C-alpha cells in the first residue's frame, strides 16, 4: 500500500464516521419527538454540499469523491427528512427547502447554459463546491465563540473533535497529493476550528464558571 492509498483509506474511514454522527441525533429526535437539539441548517447545507461534490466527483471520475458524497447525500437527506417530520415551524422549513432548491437549480443553469464548456464546468463546479465546504467548515467558529463567552467546554466531545481533526487533515493531504486546491483548500478552516475547539476543551472546564456577586 503506497502513501496515496493510505491517505484514501484514512479519508474514507474518518469521513464515514463523521457522516454517521447524525444517526444518534435522529434516534434522539424520534424518541423525544423534538428537534430542539438537531442542527437542521448544518445538515441542509451539508446535503447541498454533498450533491455538488458528488457531481464534481462524477466529472473527475474520482471514486473517492463519488462514494463518500453519495453516502453523504443519502445520510444528510435522511437527517433533513427526520427534521421535517418532527418540526413544527413549517414556514421556516419551507423557506429553507425552497432556497436550497433554487440554489441548486441556479448552479445547474449557470454551469450548463452559461458556462457550457466541459472543462470550464468542472473548474467552476470545483470552485462552487470548495466555497460551500469552506463555509460549512467555518460554522464551528460561532460555537467556539459561544463556549469562550460561557467560559465552558460543556457539550464538546473529545472523540468527535479528534475525528474532525483527522478527517480535515486527511482531506487536506488528499487534495495536496492530487494537486487539487478545490479539495485541499476548504479543509483549512476545518483544521483551524478543530484545533480551536481542542484548545477550548483544554482551557475551559466542562461546567460554566459561576459568577460571584
Order of alpha helices (4+ residues) and beta strands (2+ residues): alpha-alpha-alpha-alpha-alpha-alpha-alpha-alpha-alpha-alpha
